[in-house]
Amino acid sequence: MKNKGIIEITFHGRGGQTAITASQLLAQMAFEKGFKDAIAIPIIGAERRGAPIQAFTKLSENKPIRTYDSVVDPDYMVIFDTSLLLMPEIKDTIKDGVVLIVNSSKSFDTKKFGNDIKLFIVDATGICITRNFMHSSGPILNIPMLGAFGKITGYYDLGIMEKVIKKEFGEARLTKNMSVAKDAYDTVKEV
C-alpha cells in the first residue's frame, strides 16, 4: 500500500479476455468483504477483440477514495496475457515492490523488471480449457484470475466470490464459475 492506505491494482489483458469485468468484480468483492471503499476504473476506447486493454481498481480499508485517476504505481498487477509484459507502457510500470499475478503455465525471470518483484503464476487459460469455461473468442479469464488474486492477497475468499458471482451472473452460472475460481485458488503459486 504505497498510496496512504489505498491499495492499487492494474489489470492488463486483451479485448475479450474480460479484464475490465475482473476489475469491476474485484471492487464488488472487496466491498462485500468489508472494505470502506472500492472503485473500478476501466479504460475504454476504440478497442477491439485482441487489442491491449487495461483497467484499474482501488481499494481502501478505512477511508473514502477521493482520486479517480489511473494507476501508475500499482501494488498488484494482474496480467491476463504474458505477451503484454513486453509492451513498454506495461513494462515501465513494473517497479520494485509490485506483486505480479500472471496467467501462465510456466515461470519466467523477473530480473529484467527489478530486484524486488514477487511473481505468482496461475494457468488460468488451462483451467478454462479443462472446464470448458469459454466464450466465442476464447477462455473467460476473469474468474480464475480473481480466484488467484483472492488466495494471494487474502482480501476475500471463495465464499465472498460465490456471493458476488451469484448476484452478478445468477444461480445457473454459479457452479461453473466457482469451479474455475476454486481451481485457480488452489493452484496459484509463487515462483
N, C-alpha and C positions, 0 to 999 in steps of 0.2 A: 504494500500500500504506500506508494511513493507520493500520493497526492492528498495529504492531510485527511486520511481516513476514508478516501474514496478508492475503491478497487476498480481498475480499468482493464477491460478485456477487448481485444480486437478479434474479429472473425474474418478469415480470408478464404475465399472459395471461388468457384466459377459459377456463372449463371446456371441455375438449375440444380445446384448441389445443396440448396436450402440453408445457406449460411445466414441469410437475413432472418429467416424464420427461427433459426437457432438463437440468434441474438435476442429476439423478442421473447422466446420461451424461457431463456435464461433469466431475463428480468422478472418474468412472472414467477418462476420457481424461487428466486431469491426473495421476492416479496412474500410469497406463500410461507417461506421458511421463517420469516420474521425480520428481514432487513428493513430498516427505516425507509429507504428509498431505493428505487431501481429504475433505470431508464435504458431503452434501446434506441440507438441512433442508426438507421440504415442510410447507406449512401446509394441512392438510386438515380441512375442516369439513363443513358441510351444503351443499357446493357442488353446483351443477347445471350442465349444459351452458350456456355463455354467461355464467355468473356470474364476476365477477373472482376470480382466484386468484393466489397468489404462492408462490414457493419461493426458497430461498437456497442458495448454495454458498460454502464457504470453502476456500481453497487455501493451503498453506504449502510453500515450497520447502525449508525447512531445520529445522523443528521441529514437534512434535506440536501439534495444535489442541486446546485444552482448554475452549473455550467452545462451547456448543451452542445459544445463543440466536439469535433472529432478527437480521437485519442492519438497522441503522438509518442507517448512513452508508456506503453502498456505494462501491466503486471503479468498478464497472461495473453498469449497469442494462440488462437485455435486455428490450425491450418488444415483445410479440407483437401488440399492438393499440393503435394511436395514440389511440383514444378514452380509454384508461386514463390517459393523461398529464393529463387534466383532473380526475381524482379527487384530492381533497385529500391522502389518505393516500399517494399516489404522488408527486404534485407536490411535497409538502413534503419528500420525501427526495432530491429532485434539488438537489444543492448544488454549489458551485464545486469544480472538480476532477474531477467524475464524468464517465465516458465513457458516453454513451447509444448503444445499438445498437438501432435501431428498424426494425421491419418496415413499410416504407413505400416507395412508388414516387416520392414527392415529398419535397423538402426542406421544412423549416419553420424558423421563427425560434426560437432557444433563449434569447433575451434575457430572456424572462419568467421563466426559471428561474434565471438567474445569468449572470455575465460569463465565467466560465472553465469552460465546458462543451464537451466535444468531442462532436460528433454524427456518427454513421455510420448510413447507411441501406442497407437491402437489401430488394429486393422479393421477400420470401420467399413471399408469397401468389401472386404472379405466377409465380414459379418452380414452385411446387407445381401450379398450374393447368396450366401448359405441359407439365409432366412427368407429369401425372395422378397426383400423389402425394397422394392424398386418402383419407379415410375417410368414413363416413356423415354426419358433422357438418361436414365441410369439409376444408380443407388441413391436412396434417400438418406443422406449422411447426418442430418441434424440430430436425430435422437441418439444414435450411438456416440456421436461426439459429445453430446451433453451428458450421457451416462459416464463417459470417461472423465469429463470435467468435474462432475459431482463427486466421483470417487477420489480424484486427486486433491480437490480443494476442501471437501467436507462442507461446502456451503449449502448442500441439500443432499438428500438421499433418494433411494428408489421410491420410497413412499410419497415424497413430495412430487417426484417426476410423474408418478402414476396419477396423482390428483390433478395436476396441471394438464397432462395429456388427455385424461378423460374429459375434462372441461373443454379443452380446445378441439379435440378430434372425435369425441363421442365414445360410447361404450363399445361399439362394433369394431373400432380400430385399436382398442386398448391392448389386447393380448399380444398382437404382433409388434406394436410399438414397444411394449415393455420387454418382450423377448430380446430385441436388439439392444435396448438400453442395458439390460442385465448382462448380456454377453460382453458389451464394451466395459461396463463397470467391473466385471470380473477379470477381464484380460488386459486392461491398460497396464503398461509397465514403464518404469523409469529406466533409461539406458544411459 
